[in-house]
């Protein structure tokens, strides 16, 4: 089963994210495979494919790390892309932290706990919300309009929990299921 660790967002925050997402969709259309609104989240760690019997160990890592961290306050940041806006493959919205380093500290706690439990992590943590995966060349003027819209979007929230999630693929896209949830302090 494909596992990842993430935090979701409260509805008022997601409304603002979806405004930017809808604006981007109008300008870029099918050139991007868009993340469905119900699947928008902040990923701390993608663990990859693991057998069912490894879920309890991953769950303990989530519970241990999340139980040590206060609820971080975040706000929407600007539009970004991996590897860059000049050569976008993944479009995302960044997250700013009220207390800089809070999300990194949580991610480091998770990574240490996961590594000790034998999990191998694929990527370094970067605080963002994936909007979509780029399938075709994107027009520069449209990217600039979206960048400006994202920069003007104002929304903030406190992240209240961390979840161990399972992802399965269906004909209509990924389906996420919460396996373990731990409230932050």
C-alpha positions, -999 to 999 in steps of 0.1 A, spaced: 0 0 0 12 35 -9 17 55 23 23 92 30 21 115 60 1 148 57 -20 175 73 -53 186 59 -68 222 61 -100 236 75 -128 245 49 -123 284 50 -86 280 41 -94 255 14 -119 279 -1 -91 304 -8 -69 276 -22 -97 265 -45 -102 301 -57 -66 302 -69 -69 266 -83 -101 275 -102 -83 307 -116 -54 286 -127 -76 259 -143 -94 286 -164 -60 297 -177 -42 264 -181 -70 239 -187 -60 204 -197 -23 213 -199 -23 203 -162 -36 172 -144 -53 190 -115 -55 177 -79 -91 173 -69 -102 197 -42 -108 169 -17 -72 157 -21 -55 190 -14 -31 187 16 4 194 30 27 163 26 54 159 52 67 125 39 60 102 10 68 67 22 61 48 -10 48 12 -12 48 -9 20 30 -40 31 0 -37 55 20 -50 84 42 -19 84 13 4 90 14 1 128 51 12 128 44 42 106 14 51 127 36 50 159 60 74 142 31 98 134 18 96 170 52 101 185 62 131 164 29 149 163 25 145 201 55 168 206 45 197 184 22 227 188 -3 235 161 16 255 135 -1 285 120 3 289 82 -8 313 55 -9 310 17 24 318 0 30 323 -37 28 301 -67 58 278 -73 68 248 -93 91 219 -93 118 220 -105 111 257 -113 85 281 -128 107 283 -160 104 245 -164 73 235 -144 65 198 -139 44 203 -107 25 235 -98 20 243 -62 11 270 -36 37 277 -10 29 279 27 43 306 50 47 300 87 39 324 115 67 308 135 94 301 109 108 266 111 78 251 128 69 228 99 105 219 93 109 209 129 78 187 127 91 171 95 125 165 111 109 148 140 89 126 116 119 118 95 140 108 125 113 85 138 106 70 104 142 64 97 146 47 130 117 24 121 133 15 88 113 37 64 132 53 35 121 88 25 122 99 -11 122 137 -9 133 165 14 104 184 30 91 215 13 59 232 27 35 234 -3 1 223 -16 3 206 -49 -22 220 -74 -14 198 -104 11 180 -126 21 196 -158 14 176 -190 21 203 -217 40 235 -223 25 263 -202 20 299 -215 42 324 -197 15 351 -195 -9 327 -179 16 316 -153 23 353 -145 -14 360 -140 -17 330 -117 14 340 -98 -2 375 -92 -35 359 -81 -17 336 -57 3 365 -43 -29 384 -36 -47 355 -20 -49 359 18 -58 330 40 -44 315 72 -51 286 95 -37 264 122 -29 228 113 -46 207 139 -34 172 132 -11 149 113 -23 119 94 -8 87 80 -26 82 47 -30 54 22 -33 62 -15 -49 39 -40 -53 46 -77 -87 45 -94 -98 53 -129 -108 88 -118 -76 94 -99 -61 88 -65 -83 79 -35 -69 88 0 -78 70 32 -68 81 67 -51 52 86 -39 71 117 -46 106 129 -29 124 157 -39 158 170 -11 184 175 -7 201 208 
